[in-house]
Amino acid sequence: MNDGRSSSVSDRMRRQLDRSEASSPSTMGVVAPAQLPSSKPFPRRITLDLTDDDHRALKQAALDSRVPMADLLRVLVRLWRSDPDFAGAAARWFPQQ
């Protein structure tokens, strides 16, 4: 499903990662990927089913950012929690009830 929104969200994620690398995490409200404790255990674990295309895109984004895929997803959760515009854009992808 590509109706133009994925490119916009992808661009936004890339800009946010670029800004978080260049800015202090305290000013951005987002932890920079390099500062995420990827080797430390986290209290919660999830299983995420992805299409081949989504997995490929996530893997490429992780390679481009030079961070593990899990760290990239943690940044996206923090971005979703801290940025109302991003959360609103993500909400448009939820199935309509």
Secondary structure, DSSP 4 states (H G I P E B T S, - for coil): --SSHHHHHHHHHHHHHHHHHHS-HHHHTS--GGGS-TTS--S--------HHHHHHHHHHHHHHTS-HHHHHHHHHHHHHH-HHHHHHHHTTSPP-
